Amino acid sequence: MTTNETQAVIKVQNISKTFHVKSQDVQVLSNISLTVNKGDFLILFGHSGCGKSTLLHILLGLEPPSTGKLIFFGKSLYENMDEDERTEFRKTHIGMVYQQPNWIKSLSVLDNIVFALRLNGIKANEAVQKANSVLRTVGMEEWSDYVPTELSSGQQQKIALARAIVTNPDILIADEPTGNLDFESGQDLMNLLSKLNKEGKTIIMVTHDLEYLPFANRAIQMFNGKVIQEVEDPKTFVKTENKLLKRVTS
């Protein structure tokens, strides 16, 4: 997909972030600019500590940048909104999948998903119908009466994905969603994300695993708080990186 002004849903403009730690200022992001287009499956990748999570928190409206702008659907998330407005914006427009899902442990799989809908004002009967529908989408309908913590990590991440998409958000953000999964479970989750993307969902995913880059149509590499390159052909990039690694280790 080519960058097109009418397709842009997120524009990150010259964002930097500095944290004050004791007597020092620590810069974790430096002059980041990027665009996310409608229908993208964009992966942000890089080693631990490169600034991926901080950038993600800024995209979610949780952490204001020190300098720069975040434009989300034409609105400046930090200049034009207060914290309550950003919270409401996030509830309406963004679905989130974390590396470690958080559950209401007293509720079943189904009721955890229903709860997300009830927070958005959906009536009980409609919420149950929608929750059952997304559980079918991720292949977890037969586990609806279980408590999430009774299930495997892979099953829990599928349910977390169902919870993230049940409100039909414009953008799905996934923060290291395969980090606690074995290879097979990771591939299952990535295939579900790919299917959602092909159906039109815009996805931003953070990972440090190059093996997942071929699922994306775009990938951005970060290092030491900076964007060092945009990968427009992730499949070719991974093949090249693997060949270089084999040469180094052989």
N, C-alpha and C positions, 0 to 999 in steps of 0.2 A: 504494500500500500504506500503510495507516495504522499508526502506531507501536503496537506491542503488546508488553507486557512478556515474553510467552512467545515472541515471535519474535526478540527482541534477541540478536544474536550478538556484537556489540561495543558496549561503553558507554565513552565517553570522558568522564571526570568532572573538570571544572575543572582541566584540564592546562595548565601553564605550563612554559616552558623558557627558561633563561638560560644563556648561555655566558660564561665569563670570558676576555676577550681582553686580554692585557697587564694594564693596571691598571684596566680597565673591565669592568663587567658589561653584556652586551648581551642584552636580552630579545627572543627571536624568536617566542615563542608566549605568548599572554596569556589565561588562563582559558577554554580551549577545552572545550566540552561538545557531544557529539553521540552519536547512536545509529545503529548499522547493523543493519538487520533482515534476517532470512533471506530470500533471494530478491531483495534490493535490487540495482539497478545504480546506485550512488552515485558521482557525479563531484564531486571537489573542484577548484575552479577559482579562478584569480586570477593577477595579474601575477607575473613572476619576482621572487623575494625576499620573497614574502608569508608564507612559512612552510609551504608545502605539503609540501615534501620533508622538513622536520624532523618534521612531524606523521606523515608516512608512515613514517619511520624509527622513531618511537615505536610506531606500530601494528604494525610488524614485530618489535618486541622488540629493536631494535638500539641504541636511544638512550633511556635512562631519563629521564622527565620530572623537572623540578626540583620541581614540586608537582603534586598531583592523582593520579588513579587511571585505569588502563586495565583494564577487565574484559572478558575474552575467553572466551566460553562459560562464564561464571560464575566464572572464575578471575582473580585479580589477577596480571597478567603480571609486575609488578615487585616486589610485596610477597611473593608466595608462591613465586616461582621464582628460581633462580640462572641464570647465563648459559647453562650447559650444558642446563638444563631448558628454557629459552626456545628454544635452538637445536633441540632435539628437538620441541618444540611447533610451531615454525615448519615443520619438515620434514613433520610430520604434517598440519597444518591449513591451510597457506598455500602457494599457488602465486604466483610472482612473474614479471612481465614488465617489464624495464627498457627505457629509451629506447635504450640500446646493449647488445645481447646479448653475453655473454661465452661464448666457445666453447673447448673443448679442440681446438686447431687440428689436432692429429694424427689426430682421429677424424672419421668420416663423420657426416652428419646423423643417421642411424639410431643410431649408437653414442653420440652425444652425448645422445640421449634415453634410450637404454638405461642409460647411466651414472647418470642421475638415479634410475632405478628400483633399480639395483644398490646405490646408497647407502642405499636404504630396505629392503634385505634381500630383494629380489625375485630369484628364481632366473633364470638366464640365458635359458632358453627362454621362460618366461612374460614376461620383460622385453621380449624381441624382439617377441612377439605384441602386447603392449600398445603398444609404440612404433609398430609398423606401423599399429595401429588409430587412434591419435591423429593420425598423419600423414595418414591418409585423411580424418579429421574436418576437418582444415584444408586439404585439397586439395593436399598436398605429397608424396604417397607416391612419385611418380615421380622425386623428387629425393633419395631416401633414401641413395643411394650417393655423392652429392656431398659435398665438404667445404663446410661452411656458408659460409665466406668466399668461395667461388666464386659465390655467389648474390647476387641483388639485395637491397637493404635491406628491401623489402617481403616477399620470400620468407623472409629471415632472421627477420623478426618473426613470421611465421606459424609457423615452426619453433620459435621461442622460446615462442610460445603453446602449441604442442603439448607442449614440454618442461614448461611450467608446469602443465598439466592432466593429465599422464600419471599422476601419483600420486593423482588424484581428490581434490584438496584441498577443504576446506569453503569457502574464500574465495580468490578470485583478485584479486590486487592488481597494478595496472598503473601504472607511473610514466612519464608522458609517452610512451606506447608508439608514438605516431604522430609524435613530434618530428622524426625523421629521414626521414619518408616523404613522397612526393609525394601529391597529392590522391587519386588513384585507389587507390593502395596503402593510404592511410589509411582510406578508406571500406571497402575490402575487410576490413581488420583489424577495424574497428568493427562491421561486419556479422557477423563471426565471434564477437566478444564478445557482441553482441546475441543471437545464436542460442544461445550457451552460457547466457546469462542466462535466456532463455525456457525453457530445459530445466531450470532450477532453480539454476544456479550464482550464488552471491552475488559481486558484483564491486564493487571500489572502484578508481576510476581518478582519477589526477591529470592535469590538463591546464591550459593557458592559452588553448586555442582554444575559443571559444564555439560554433563550428560543430558540435562533437561533443555538446553538451548534449542535443539531442533523442533521443539513444540511451538516455539515463538516465531512470529513473523519479523520481529525486531528485537535486538538485544543491546544493552548499553553496559559497558564495562567501567567500573569505578575502581580507583586506586588512590589511597591517601587523601580521601575527601574530594576527589576531582573526577569528572568524566574524562576518561582517556581515549575512548573510542566508541562509536556507534557501529554495531554489526548489523548490516542490512541483509546478510545471508547467513543466519546462524548455523544451518546445516553444514555449509562449506567451512565455516570457521572452526567448528568442532572437529571435523575431519582433519583439517590442517594442524590444529593443536595436538591432536592425538598422534599424528605422524611425527611432529617435533619431539613429543614426549618419548616416543619409542626410540628415536635417534639418540636422545640424551641418556636413556637408561640401558641401551643395548651395548 
